[in-house]
Amino acid sequence: MSLHLLLSCGEASGDLYAGALVRELAALRPGVTVSGLGGPELQAAGGRLIEDYRGLAVTGLTEALAHLPRSRAAMLRLVRTAAAERPAALIAIDFPDFNFRLARRVKALGIPVIYYIGPQIWAWRGGRLKTMRSIADRVLVIFPFEERIYRDGGVPVEFVGHPLIDLAKASAPRAAFLARRGLAADAPTVAILPGSRPNEVSRTLADLLQAATLIAGRVSGAQFVVARAPHLDDALFEPVAAAALPRITIVENDTDAALGAADLALTASGTATVQAALHDTPMVIVYRLSPLTYSIVRRLVRVESIGMVNLIAGATIVPELVQDAFTPEAVAAEAVSLLTDRTRAARVRQGLAGVREKLGGPGASRRAAEAILRVVEAGTVRATAVRA
C-alpha cells in the first residue's frame, strides 16, 4: 500500500531536519512520497516542493507582516493539496505561526497532524499548549524536559532526541578546512554566524565584523570564518569584503566545518548555538529585533535566557548580548576573555558537555520516522475498522 505524507517546514533548520526525516522514512517504507512546504534539503531527500519556504522565514512579529500575502497564498495551496491528495498525515516541523493555521485546516479535513519539534511553549506564549492539544495527534519533541510539559498538558507526546546529534558533522578536520581557505591551523580562529534569515543577517553581521576588528587588535594572529547560510543574497555579505580584516573568509553551507575548526563562535541565537555545543565550541550569543518587536516580545517571554544552550543547561554557561547590550565592544570583550582565559573556556566546555548529554543519543531522525509510521498505521487500522 502506497503512503503519501504532507510536510511543512519554514526555515533552514526545519528544512535540514525534514531532509533527514524523509530519508529515514524512505528507508523504513520504500515508495513513501512526501510533498509540501520546504527547501533544498527536503527536495534533495526526494520530497516534492509544493511551496519553497525561502522568503517566508523572518524573525519578529512586526517583520512577518510584510510576508503575509505570500504566506497566505502558500497556506491555501497546501490546504488545497491536502484536500485533493488526502495524505495519510501532515508532519508540521516547528514554524508555529504558520503551521498552527495550516494544521487547523488540515485537521478539519480529517487528516492526522504530527508535530515534529514543537514550539518553545516553555519559553514564551505558553497558551500555545492549548492549541497543540487541539491540533496534534502526536508531538515529537527533541529536548527531554519538553516531554513532561506536553504530557501534563494532555498532549500525546514522545521524546525522540535532537536530530543534530547525527547531522552536525564537520566536512573536514580543522587543519585541512583552514588550509583550503588560506588560514593557519595554529592561529586563534573565530567563527561568525550572523543567522540564517535575511533580516537576522542585516541586523547582526555589521556589528559582529566590527567586533572582529577589535578582537584582531587584541588577540595576536586572530582569524575569522563567516559561516553563510545557503541561498542568501550576496548583498547581505558585502560588509565582509569592506571589513579591515586581512585574515577572514566566507564559507557557504558548511557551518559545521567552520564550528569544528573554531576556538570560539560569535553566533546569532538559534539552532546554531546547539551546533556549536555539539562541536564543543565556546560561544558568544547575540540577538537583535526591531525595537517594536522587542518591546512586544520582552513582555511575553517567561525565561531569563534566550540562548538555546543556556536554556537546556538551566544556567548561563555562555554569555548572551541582547538588543542594546549587543555592541561591538561588548562582543569583543567577551570574545577576548574566552580566547585568552583558559580557565573560563574550560568551564564553558564543561557546561557544553552537560548540554550534549541532555540531547539524547544518535538516531533521532530514525526514531521520529518510526513514531510517525506508528501514528499513521494506527490511524489506518482505525479507519479500516470504522469502514468495516
C-alpha positions in Angstrom: 0.0 0.0 0.0 1.5 3.4 -1.0 2.0 6.0 1.6 1.8 9.8 1.0 2.6 12.4 3.6 2.3 16.2 3.6 5.1 18.1 5.3 5.5 21.8 6.3 8.7 23.4 7.5 9.5 27.1 7.2 13.2 27.8 7.8 16.7 26.4 7.2 16.9 24.3 10.3 13.5 22.8 9.8 14.4 22.0 6.2 17.6 20.3 7.4 15.6 18.1 9.8 12.9 17.5 7.1 15.6 16.1 4.7 16.9 13.7 7.3 13.4 12.6 8.3 12.4 11.9 4.7 15.5 9.8 4.1 14.7 7.7 7.2 11.0 7.4 6.2 12.1 6.2 2.7 14.4 3.6 4.3 11.7 2.3 6.6 8.9 2.4 4.0 10.2 2.2 0.4 8.0 4.1 -2.0 6.8 6.6 0.5 6.1 10.0 -1.1 6.4 13.4 0.8 5.4 16.8 -0.5 4.8 20.2 1.0 6.5 23.4 2.2 10.2 23.1 2.4 13.5 23.9 0.7 16.6 22.3 -0.8 17.2 19.7 1.9 13.7 18.3 1.6 14.0 18.3 -2.2 17.4 16.6 -2.1 15.9 13.9 0.0 13.3 13.1 -2.6 10.5 15.4 -1.4 8.3 17.3 -3.8 8.1 21.1 -3.1 4.6 22.5 -3.3 6.0 25.7 -1.9 9.5 26.9 -1.1 9.9 28.3 2.4 12.6 30.8 1.4 11.2 34.2 1.6 8.7 33.3 4.3 11.2 32.9 7.2 11.8 36.0 9.2 12.3 36.8 12.9 10.0 39.1 14.7 6.3 39.8 14.9 6.2 43.1 13.0 8.7 41.8 10.4 6.3 39.0 9.4 3.6 41.4 8.3 5.3 42.1 5.0 5.3 38.4 4.2 1.5 37.9 4.9 0.4 37.8 1.2 2.9 35.2 0.2 2.3 33.2 3.4 -1.5 33.2 2.8 -1.0 32.0 -0.7 1.3 29.2 0.4 -1.2 28.2 3.1 -4.1 28.0 0.6 -2.1 25.9 -1.9 -1.1 23.4 0.8 -4.7 23.1 2.1 -6.0 22.6 -1.5 -3.3 19.9 -2.0 -4.3 18.2 1.2 -7.9 18.2 0.2 -7.1 16.8 -3.3 -4.4 14.3 -2.4 -5.6 13.1 1.0 -2.2 12.4 2.6 -2.0 9.9 5.5 -0.8 12.7 7.8 0.5 16.2 8.0 4.0 16.5 9.5 4.5 20.0 10.9 8.1 21.0 11.8 8.3 23.9 14.2 7.4 27.2 12.4 4.3 27.6 14.7 2.9 30.9 13.4 2.3 29.3 10.0 1.9 25.7 11.0 -0.7 26.3 13.6 -3.0 27.8 11.0 -2.2 25.1 8.4 -2.7 22.3 11.0 -6.2 23.5 11.9 -7.3 23.5 8.3 -5.8 20.1 7.5 -7.1 18.6 10.8 -10.6 19.8 9.7 -10.3 17.6 6.6 -9.9 14.6 8.9 -6.2 14.2 8.3 -4.0 13.4 11.3 -1.4 16.0 12.4 2.0 15.0 13.7 4.0 17.9 15.1 7.8 17.3 15.0 9.9 19.7 17.0 7.2 21.6 18.9 7.2 25.3 19.6 9.0 26.5 22.6 6.0 26.8 24.9 8.3 26.6 27.9 10.0 29.8 26.9 7.1 32.1 25.8 3.5 32.1 24.8 2.5 29.2 27.0 -1.1 29.4 25.8 0.0 27.7 22.7 -0.2 24.4 24.6 -3.9 24.6 24.3 -3.6 25.0 20.5 -1.2 22.0 20.4 -3.8 19.9 22.3 -6.4 20.7 19.8 -4.4 20.1 16.6 -1.8 17.5 17.3 -2.4 13.7 17.2 1.2 13.3 18.4 4.1 15.7 19.2 7.6 14.5 18.8 10.0 16.6 21.0 13.7 16.9 20.8 14.5 18.0 24.4 13.8 15.7 27.3 12.3 18.3 29.6 9.6 19.0 26.9 8.0 15.6 27.2 6.6 16.2 30.7 5.3 19.7 29.8 3.2 18.3 26.9 2.1 15.2 28.8 1.0 17.2 31.8 -0.9 19.4 29.3 -2.8 16.4 27.9 -0.9 16.3 24.6 0.2 12.9 23.2 4.0 13.2 23.2 7.2 11.3 22.5 10.8 12.3 23.1 12.9 11.3 20.1 16.2 13.3 20.7 17.8 16.0 18.7 18.5 15.3 15.0 21.6 17.5 15.1 23.4 14.7 17.0 23.7 12.9 13.7 23.7 15.9 11.3 26.3 18.2 13.0 29.4 16.7 11.3 32.3 18.7 10.0 33.1 18.1 6.3 36.9 18.2 7.1 39.3 18.3 10.0 40.4 21.7 11.3 43.8 21.9 9.7 42.5 20.8 6.2 39.5 23.1 6.4 41.6 26.2 7.3 44.4 25.4 4.9 42.0 25.3 2.0 41.0 28.8 2.8 44.5 30.2 3.3 44.2 30.3 7.1 46.6 28.9 9.7 45.7 25.8 11.7 47.5 27.0 14.8 46.0 30.5 14.9 43.1 31.6 17.1 40.1 31.0 14.9 36.7 32.7 15.4 33.6 31.6 13.6 31.0 34.3 12.8 27.4 33.1 12.4 25.1 36.0 11.7 21.9 34.0 11.3 20.0 32.1 8.5 17.3 34.7 7.7 18.0 37.9 5.8 16.7 40.2 8.5 18.9 38.5 11.1 22.0 38.9 8.9 21.2 42.6 8.2 20.9 43.3 12.0 23.9 41.3 13.2 26.7 41.0 10.7 28.0 44.6 10.6 28.4 44.7 14.4 30.0 41.3 14.5 32.5 42.4 11.9 33.3 45.5 14.0 33.8 43.2 17.0 36.1 41.0 14.9 38.2 44.1 14.1 38.5 44.8 17.8 39.4 41.2 18.6 42.1 41.2 15.9 43.7 44.1 17.6 43.8 42.4 20.9 44.5 38.7 20.1 47.6 38.2 18.0 47.0 36.2 14.8 43.2 36.0 15.2 41.5 34.9 12.0 37.8 34.7 11.1 35.4 32.4 9.2 32.0 33.8 8.3 29.5 30.9 8.1 26.9 31.9 5.4 23.6 30.1 5.4 22.7 28.9 1.9 20.6 30.8 -0.6 21.0 34.3 1.0 21.5 37.4 -1.1 25.2 38.2 -1.9 24.5 41.9 -0.9 24.0 40.9 2.7 27.6 39.8 2.9 29.2 42.8 1.2 30.3 44.2 4.6 32.8 41.3 4.9 34.8 42.5 1.9 34.7 46.0 3.3 36.0 45.0 6.7 39.6 45.8 7.5 40.5 42.2 8.3 43.3 40.6 6.4 42.5 37.0 7.7 38.8 36.4 7.0 36.9 34.1 4.7 33.3 33.2 3.9 32.1 29.7 3.7 28.6 28.8 2.5 26.6 25.8 3.6 29.5 24.4 5.7 28.7 25.7 9.2 29.7 22.5 10.9 33.2 22.6 9.5 33.5 26.2 10.5 32.4 25.5 14.0 34.6 22.4 14.2 37.6 24.5 13.2 36.8 27.4 15.6 38.1 28.2 19.0 35.2 30.5 19.5 31.9 31.3 17.8 30.1 34.6 17.6 26.6 33.5 16.8 23.0 34.7 16.4 20.7 33.0 18.8 19.0 29.9 17.3 19.9 26.4 16.2 23.5 27.4 15.6 24.1 27.6 19.3 23.2 23.8 19.6 25.5 23.1 16.7 28.3 25.0 18.4 27.7 22.9 21.6 27.9 19.7 19.6 31.3 20.8 18.3 32.5 21.8 21.8 33.0 25.4 20.7 32.6 28.2 23.3 30.4 31.0 22.0 29.0 34.5 22.5 25.3 34.6 21.6 23.8 37.8 20.2 20.3 38.7 19.3 18.5 41.8 18.0 15.0 42.5 16.8 13.3 45.7 15.6 12.6 48.0 18.6 8.8 47.5 18.3 9.1 43.7 18.1 11.4 43.6 21.0 9.1 45.7 23.2 6.3 43.2 22.5 8.4 40.0 22.9 10.0 41.0 26.2 6.5 41.1 27.8 5.8 37.6 26.6 9.0 35.7 27.3 9.0 33.7 30.5 12.6 32.6 30.7 15.8 34.5 31.7 17.9 33.3 28.8 17.3 33.4 25.0 20.2 31.1 24.0 19.2 27.5 23.5 22.3 26.1 25.2 21.7 28.2 28.3 18.0 27.1 28.3 19.0 23.5 28.0 21.6 23.8 30.7 19.3 25.6 33.1 22.1 28.1 33.7 24.1 30.8 31.9 27.1 28.9 30.7 27.8 31.2 27.7 27.3 35.0 27.5 24.3 36.5 25.8 24.2 40.0 24.4 20.6 41.0 23.6 19.2 44.2 21.8 21.0 47.3 23.3 23.6 45.1 25.1 24.7 43.8 21.7 27.5 46.2 20.8 30.8 45.5 19.0 32.8 46.4 22.2 30.7 44.1 24.4 31.1 41.2 21.9 34.8 41.8 21.6 35.3 41.9 25.4 33.6 38.6 25.9 35.4 37.0 22.9 38.8 38.1 24.0 38.1 36.8 27.5 37.1 33.4 26.2 40.1 33.2 23.8 42.7 34.2 26.4 41.3 32.9 29.7 41.8 29.1 29.6 40.1 28.5 32.9 37.0 30.3 31.7 37.0 28.5 28.4 37.4 25.1 30.1 34.4 25.9 32.4 32.3 26.8 29.4 33.3 23.5 27.7 32.3 21.6 30.8 28.9 23.2 30.6 28.6 22.4 26.9 29.3 18.8 27.7 26.3 18.8 30.0 24.1 20.2 27.2 25.2 17.4 24.9 24.3 14.8 27.4 20.7 16.1 27.5 20.2 16.0 23.8 19.8 12.2 23.6 21.8 9.7 21.6 22.2 9.2 17.9 19.3 8.1 15.7 16.8 10.9 16.4 15.6 11.2 12.8 15.1 7.4 12.6 13.1 7.4 15.9 11.0 10.3 14.6 10.3 8.4 11.4 9.3 5.3 13.3 7.0 7.3 15.5 5.3 8.9 12.5 4.7 5.5 10.9 3.2 4.1 14.1 0.7 7.0 14.2 -0.1 6.6 10.5 -0.5 2.9 10.8 -2.7 3.2 13.9 -4.9 5.6 12.0 -5.2 3.3 9.1 -6.3 0.4 11.3 -8.9 2.6 13.0 -10.2 3.8 9.6 -10.4 0.3 8.3 -12.3 -0.8 11.4 -14.8 2.1 11.0 -15.4 1.2 7.4 -16.0 -2.5 8.3 
